[in-house]
Amino acid sequence: MPGCATPTGPTRVRALNDALRRSFIGGRVMLTVGVAALPEVTRAAVLAAVRAFDAFDTDNDPHAEHDFGAVTVGGVRVFWKIDCYDRALTAASRDPANPTVTTRVLTIMLTEQY
């Protein structure tokens, strides 16, 4: 997976990643089969928890890009991650800080699907 690392620093990448995660706007949101199969009320709670996530620290966010997290809702443990692709979705973005050349993909998955 391409991730979202950028040599120019994480500030702009972090802002774009946060915007996608909080609003589900500014990229694509993908649910794995396991998350999609959760009961509707659980799935909605998982999506709300991903949107609200703000427990970033140096252990879970070493590059300060806010591109990965984990939440537990009703006993269901979920990972979410953001990858930065080129606009054609064929390779890593050459400049993840530039949304005109980048497509962000937020994937939400059960931990056992990672």
N, C-alpha and C positions, 0 to 999 in steps of 0.2 A: 504494500500500500504506500502511496506517496507521502502521506502525512502533510504537514503544512510548514515545515521548517523553511526559514528564509535567512539569508546572510545579512539582510538589512536590519534585523532586529524584530522582536515579537510584537511591538506595540500595535501596529496596524493589523497584523494577522490576528492578534488577540481580540481586537475590537470587532473584526469581521466574523470571527468564530463565535464570539458572544452574541452578536446580533442574530446569526443563524440559529444558534441553540435556543435563545430566548423567544424568538418570534416564529421560527420555522420559515422565515423569508430570507432570501439571499443565497439560496442553494437548493439542494435536494435533500429530502428526508427519507431514509430507507428503514423499514422495519424488517427484521429477519422473520422467517416463518414462525419461529417460536414466540416472538413478541406479538405478531399479528394474530396468533391463535389464542392469546390470553382472553379471558372474559372481557367484554367491552369496558366494564367499570374499572377493572384492574389495568387494562391498557391505557385508559384515559388518565388514571392516577400516575402511571409510569411516565407518560408523556409530560404531564404537569411537573413531575419531580425532575425530569431532565431539564425542562425549561427553567426551573427555579434553582438548579444546582449552582452553588457558589463556594463550595468547600475546597478551593484550590490552595495548594501549598507546595513547597519545594519537593516534597516526596512524590506527589501525584501529577505535578506540572513543572518538571525541571526546566523546561524551555520558556515558561511563562506565556504559552500560546493558547491555553484553555481549549485544548483539542481532545481531551479524554477525561472521562469521569465514570463513577459508579454510583448507583442508587439502589436502595432496597425499598420496595413498596409491598406491603402485605405479604412478606416472606419471599417475594420474587426479587432476586438480585439481577440487575441489569447493568451492562456496560454501554456507554455511548462513546463514539469517536468521530472526529471530523478529519476527512482527508481532502487534500487540495489537488485537483486534476486540471489539466488543460481544458479548454472549452469543448473539445471533441471527446473528452473522457477516455483518452487513449494513453495518457502518460501523466506524470507529475507536472503540476504547473511550474512554469519557469519563474514566476513571480507571484507567490501566494498573497502578497500584500496588494496586488492589483486585481480588483474584481473584473476588469474587462478582459483579462486573459485567464481567469480562474473560475472553475466550477467547484464549489464546496459541496461535499457529500457528508451529511450527518447520518451515521448508521447506529441504530439502537438494537441491541442484541441481548439475549439471555447470556449470562456468564459462561454457561456450558457450550455456547455456540462460538465463543472467541477462538 
